[in-house]
């Protein structure tokens, strides 16, 4: 299984990866992107099973990356993990095709729920 974690904060990526380690019991590979543009390129190259995506990033934000990836692959599993929990941001992410919207930081219980929906 391939997992793509996208966030401009190295610490935020490490926290998602640590939560994955606590939540998953099958073999997986984690790839990291620091902005939406990298995420889109890596998605096309790797075709990951799930993407965890921040919204606020330089170069290309998470909304735009989400839209590009969903246009490329309608079945893409993208979970937004963001500190921006305004209703407008949540609604927009879900409208663009996000599987779920999680407030940072994600915990192991929520991670297990999300992973059980995908696998």
C-alpha positions as CSV (number, residue, x, y, z in Angstrom):
1,X,0.0,0.0,0.0
2,X,1.2,3.5,-0.9
3,X,0.4,6.5,1.3
4,X,1.2,10.1,0.3
5,X,1.5,12.7,3.1
6,X,1.4,16.3,1.9
7,X,2.1,19.3,4.2
8,X,4.6,22.1,4.1
9,X,5.4,21.5,7.7
10,X,8.0,18.7,8.3
11,X,6.7,18.4,11.9
12,X,3.1,18.0,10.7
13,X,4.1,15.3,8.2
14,X,6.0,13.5,10.9
15,X,2.9,13.6,13.2
16,X,0.7,12.0,10.5
17,X,3.4,9.4,9.8
18,X,3.7,8.6,13.5
19,X,-0.1,8.2,13.8
20,X,0.0,5.9,10.7
21,X,2.6,3.7,12.4
22,X,0.3,3.4,15.5
23,X,-2.8,2.7,13.4
24,X,-1.9,0.4,10.5
25,X,-0.9,-3.3,10.7
26,X,-0.3,-4.0,7.0
27,X,2.8,-3.3,4.9
28,X,2.9,0.2,3.5
29,X,5.2,2.8,2.0
30,X,5.0,6.5,2.9
31,X,5.9,9.3,0.4
32,X,6.1,12.9,1.4
33,X,5.3,16.1,-0.5
34,X,5.9,19.7,0.8
35,X,3.3,21.4,-1.4
36,X,0.3,20.7,-3.7
37,X,2.4,20.8,-6.9
38,X,4.7,18.0,-5.5
39,X,1.6,16.1,-4.4
40,X,0.1,16.2,-7.9
41,X,3.3,15.0,-9.5
42,X,3.9,12.3,-7.0
43,X,0.2,11.1,-7.3
44,X,0.6,10.7,-11.1
45,X,3.9,8.9,-10.6
46,X,3.0,6.6,-7.7
47,X,-0.8,6.2,-7.8
48,X,-1.0,6.0,-4.0
49,X,-3.9,4.3,-2.2
50,X,-4.6,7.3,0.0
51,X,-3.4,10.9,0.2
52,X,-3.4,13.0,3.4
53,X,-3.4,16.7,2.3
54,X,-3.0,20.0,4.2
55,X,-4.7,23.0,2.7
56,X,-2.4,26.0,3.4
57,X,0.8,25.4,1.5
58,X,3.1,27.5,-0.8
59,X,3.3,27.1,-4.6
60,X,0.0,25.2,-4.8
61,X,-2.5,24.9,-2.0
62,X,-4.4,21.8,-0.9
63,X,-7.7,22.9,-2.6
64,X,-6.0,23.2,-6.0
65,X,-4.0,20.0,-5.6
66,X,-7.2,18.2,-4.5
67,X,-9.0,19.4,-7.6
68,X,-6.1,18.4,-9.9
69,X,-5.8,15.0,-8.4
70,X,-9.6,14.3,-8.5
71,X,-9.7,15.5,-12.2
72,X,-6.8,13.1,-12.9
73,X,-8.3,10.2,-10.9
74,X,-12.0,10.4,-9.8
75,X,-11.5,7.4,-7.4
76,X,-8.6,9.1,-5.5
77,X,-8.9,8.8,-1.7
78,X,-7.9,12.2,-0.4
79,X,-8.2,13.1,3.3
80,X,-7.7,16.7,4.2
81,X,-6.0,17.3,7.5
82,X,-6.0,21.0,8.3
83,X,-6.0,23.5,11.1
84,X,-8.5,25.6,9.0
85,X,-11.8,24.2,10.3
86,X,-14.0,27.0,9.1
87,X,-17.3,25.6,7.6
88,X,-16.5,27.2,4.3
89,X,-13.1,25.4,4.0
90,X,-14.7,22.0,5.1
91,X,-17.5,22.4,2.6
92,X,-15.2,23.4,-0.3
93,X,-12.9,20.4,0.4
94,X,-15.7,17.9,0.5
95,X,-17.3,19.5,-2.6
96,X,-14.0,19.0,-4.5
97,X,-14.1,15.3,-3.6
98,X,-12.2,14.9,-0.3
99,X,-13.0,11.6,1.4
100,X,-12.9,13.3,4.8
101,X,-11.8,16.5,6.6
102,X,-9.9,16.1,9.8
103,X,-8.8,18.8,12.2
104,X,-5.1,18.8,13.0
105,X,-3.7,16.8,14.7
106,X,-5.1,13.5,13.7
107,X,-5.3,10.8,16.4
108,X,-4.9,7.1,16.0
109,X,-8.6,6.4,16.5
110,X,-9.6,8.7,13.7
111,X,-6.8,7.4,11.5
112,X,-8.0,3.8,12.0
113,X,-11.6,4.8,11.1
114,X,-10.3,6.5,7.9
115,X,-8.1,3.6,6.9
116,X,-10.9,1.1,7.5
117,X,-13.0,3.0,5.0
118,X,-10.3,2.7,2.3
119,X,-8.9,-0.8,3.0
